[in-house]
Amino acid sequence: MSTHAKRERLLLADLLEAAGPEALTLCGGWKTRDLAAHVVVRERRADAAGGLVISALKNRLERVQAEFAAKPYEELIQLIRTGPPRFSPMSLKQIDEAANTVEFFVHAEDVRRAQPDWSRRELDPVFADALWSNVEKTARMLGRKSPVGLVLRRPDGRTAVARKGAPVVTVTGEPSELLLFAFGRQDAADVQVEGEKEAVDRLHRAALGM
């Protein structure tokens, strides 16, 4: 497994373990047990994980995920820590990095920021740039449901256009915070939002993300 993905995997497992199986998360009303089951199914049950993007498989995904959520919580945590089986494409370093770095980062923050005493992580510049690279590559996909024009901007002025249109709302923050905002965690992201009040309000209510 690659450096970023491996670190984020282990951090996510630690956070899930510390929070326990019934803690709240920022992810769609899921508790930590549900989130752990999602992570395991996504990389161990390709026959069901397709339901994340194919509506015809959604019922199967929900059924399989419920089965995993019923397993002992400690078993789910261990499956996350050990990673996918060797025959899984996600066991390949390049695929692991591309598919899991952002996934695990966002879900780790889903656990962390749902707790009342959470504190913001200080990320090293290399990892911050890796997250920004993802923002640049996926901005338009993540922002496709934005009801207004949306520009994501780093403090140094670098920008990514997530949605063309008017009125325009500009969201400024560190790459990690912009990523969380674009993944639909608008209320939990530490960012500055500039634009017409009505446009900003509409953006905060929008279902951004995958």
C-alpha positions as CSV (number, residue, x, y, z in Angstrom):
1,M,0.0,0.0,0.0
2,S,1.2,3.5,-0.7
3,T,2.3,6.0,1.9
4,H,-0.7,8.4,2.1
5,A,-3.3,5.7,1.7
6,K,-1.7,3.4,4.3
7,R,-1.4,6.2,6.8
8,E,-5.0,7.4,6.3
9,R,-6.3,3.8,6.5
10,L,-4.6,3.2,9.9
11,L,-5.8,6.6,11.2
12,L,-9.3,5.9,10.2
13,A,-9.2,2.5,11.9
14,D,-7.8,4.1,15.1
15,L,-10.6,6.8,15.1
16,L,-13.3,4.2,14.5
17,E,-12.0,2.0,17.3
18,A,-11.7,4.9,19.7
19,A,-15.2,6.2,18.9
20,G,-16.9,2.8,19.4
21,P,-19.6,1.3,17.2
22,E,-22.5,3.7,18.0
23,A,-20.8,7.1,17.6
24,L,-22.3,9.6,15.1
25,T,-20.5,10.5,11.9
26,L,-20.9,13.2,9.3
27,C,-21.6,10.6,6.6
28,G,-25.3,10.5,5.6
29,G,-26.7,9.7,9.1
30,W,-24.4,6.7,9.5
31,K,-23.0,5.6,12.8
32,T,-19.4,4.4,13.1
33,R,-20.5,0.8,12.7
34,D,-22.2,1.6,9.3
35,L,-19.2,3.6,8.1
36,A,-16.9,0.8,9.0
37,A,-19.1,-1.7,7.1
38,H,-19.1,0.6,4.1
39,V,-15.3,0.8,4.0
40,V,-15.0,-3.0,4.2
41,V,-17.6,-3.8,1.6
42,R,-16.2,-1.2,-0.8
43,E,-12.8,-2.9,-1.0
44,R,-13.7,-6.6,-0.3
45,R,-17.1,-7.1,-2.1
46,A,-16.8,-5.8,-5.6
47,D,-20.0,-7.7,-6.5
48,A,-21.9,-5.3,-4.1
49,A,-19.7,-2.2,-4.1
50,G,-20.9,-1.5,-7.6
51,G,-24.1,-0.2,-6.0
52,L,-22.2,2.9,-5.1
53,V,-22.4,4.1,-8.7
54,I,-25.0,1.7,-10.3
55,S,-28.5,2.2,-9.1
56,A,-29.6,-1.3,-10.2
57,L,-27.2,-2.7,-7.6
58,K,-28.1,-0.4,-4.8
59,N,-30.4,-2.9,-3.0
60,R,-27.7,-5.5,-3.1
61,L,-25.2,-3.1,-1.7
62,E,-27.5,-2.2,1.1
63,R,-28.2,-5.8,1.9
64,V,-24.5,-6.8,1.9
65,Q,-23.5,-3.7,3.9
66,A,-26.1,-4.6,6.5
67,E,-24.7,-8.1,6.8
68,F,-21.2,-6.7,7.5
69,A,-22.6,-4.1,9.9
70,A,-24.0,-7.0,12.0
71,K,-20.5,-8.5,12.4
72,P,-18.5,-7.9,15.6
73,Y,-17.2,-4.3,15.4
74,E,-13.7,-5.4,16.3
75,E,-13.7,-7.6,13.3
76,L,-14.6,-4.8,11.0
77,I,-11.8,-2.6,12.4
78,Q,-9.3,-5.4,11.8
79,L,-10.5,-5.9,8.2
80,I,-9.9,-2.2,7.6
81,R,-6.5,-2.3,9.2
82,T,-5.3,-5.3,7.2
83,G,-6.6,-3.9,3.9
84,P,-8.0,-5.7,0.9
85,P,-7.1,-9.3,0.0
86,R,-4.1,-9.8,-2.4
87,F,-6.4,-10.7,-5.3
88,S,-8.2,-7.3,-5.0
89,P,-7.1,-4.6,-7.5
90,M,-7.0,-2.2,-4.5
91,S,-4.1,-4.1,-3.1
92,L,-2.0,-2.6,-5.9
93,K,-0.1,0.5,-4.8
94,Q,-1.1,2.8,-7.6
95,I,-4.8,1.9,-7.3
96,D,-4.7,2.0,-3.5
97,E,-3.3,5.6,-3.7
98,A,-5.7,6.8,-6.3
99,A,-8.8,5.1,-4.8
100,N,-8.2,5.3,-1.1
101,T,-6.2,8.3,0.0
102,V,-9.1,10.8,-0.3
103,E,-11.7,8.2,0.7
104,F,-10.0,7.4,3.9
105,F,-9.1,11.1,4.7
106,V,-12.7,12.2,4.2
107,H,-14.1,9.3,6.3
108,A,-11.6,9.9,9.0
109,E,-12.8,13.5,9.2
110,D,-16.4,12.2,9.2
111,V,-15.6,10.4,12.4
112,R,-13.4,13.1,14.0
113,R,-15.6,16.1,13.3
114,A,-18.8,14.5,14.4
115,Q,-17.4,14.4,18.0
116,P,-17.8,17.5,20.2
117,D,-14.1,17.8,21.1
118,W,-12.6,17.4,17.7
119,S,-9.5,19.4,16.6
120,R,-8.2,20.2,13.2
121,R,-5.3,18.2,11.9
122,E,-2.1,19.9,10.8
123,L,-1.2,18.3,7.5
124,D,2.3,18.2,6.0
125,P,2.8,20.2,2.7
126,V,3.3,17.1,0.6
127,F,0.0,15.6,1.7
128,A,-1.8,18.9,1.4
129,D,-0.6,19.2,-2.2
130,A,-1.7,15.6,-2.9
131,L,-5.2,16.6,-1.7
132,W,-5.1,19.7,-3.8
133,S,-4.2,17.7,-6.9
134,N,-7.4,15.6,-6.2
135,V,-9.4,18.8,-5.9
136,E,-8.2,20.0,-9.2
137,K,-8.9,16.7,-10.9
138,T,-12.4,16.1,-9.5
139,A,-13.7,19.6,-8.8
140,R,-16.2,19.6,-11.7
141,M,-17.5,16.2,-10.8
142,L,-17.9,17.1,-7.1
143,G,-19.5,20.4,-8.0
144,R,-21.8,19.3,-10.7
145,K,-24.9,19.6,-8.4
146,S,-24.0,23.1,-7.2
147,P,-26.9,25.4,-7.8
148,V,-24.5,28.3,-8.4
149,G,-21.1,29.0,-9.9
150,L,-18.5,27.6,-7.6
151,V,-14.8,28.4,-7.4
152,L,-12.5,26.7,-4.9
153,R,-9.4,28.7,-3.9
154,R,-6.3,28.0,-1.9
155,P,-4.9,30.8,0.4
156,D,-2.1,31.3,-2.1
157,G,-4.5,32.1,-4.9
158,R,-4.6,28.9,-6.8
159,T,-8.1,28.0,-7.9
160,A,-10.2,25.2,-9.3
161,V,-13.6,25.9,-11.0
162,A,-16.1,23.4,-9.7
163,R,-19.1,24.8,-11.5
164,K,-19.4,27.5,-14.1
165,G,-22.3,29.9,-13.9
166,A,-23.7,32.9,-12.1
167,P,-23.9,34.1,-9.4
168,V,-20.5,32.8,-8.4
169,V,-19.5,31.8,-4.9
170,T,-15.8,31.5,-4.0
171,V,-14.8,29.2,-1.2
172,T,-11.3,29.8,0.2
173,G,-9.4,27.4,2.4
174,E,-6.7,24.8,2.8
175,P,-6.9,21.9,0.3
176,S,-8.1,19.5,3.1
177,E,-11.0,21.9,3.9
178,L,-11.9,22.6,0.3
179,L,-12.0,18.8,-0.3
180,L,-14.4,18.3,2.6
181,F,-16.5,21.2,1.4
182,A,-16.7,19.7,-2.1
183,F,-17.5,16.3,-0.7
184,G,-20.7,17.7,0.8
185,R,-19.4,18.5,4.3
186,Q,-20.0,22.2,3.9
187,D,-21.0,22.9,7.5
188,A,-17.9,21.1,8.9
189,A,-15.3,22.6,6.6
190,D,-13.1,25.5,7.9
191,V,-13.4,27.8,4.9
192,Q,-14.3,31.4,4.0
193,V,-17.3,31.7,1.6
194,E,-17.8,34.8,-0.5
195,G,-20.7,35.6,-2.7
196,E,-24.3,36.9,-2.6
197,K,-26.1,35.8,0.6
198,E,-28.8,33.9,-1.3
199,A,-26.3,32.1,-3.4
200,V,-24.2,31.2,-0.4
201,D,-27.3,29.8,1.4
202,R,-28.2,27.7,-1.6
203,L,-24.7,26.3,-1.8
204,H,-24.7,25.3,1.8
205,R,-27.9,23.4,1.3
206,A,-26.8,21.7,-1.9
207,A,-25.9,18.0,-2.1
208,L,-22.3,18.4,-3.3
209,G,-20.0,15.4,-3.8
210,M,-20.2,12.0,-5.4
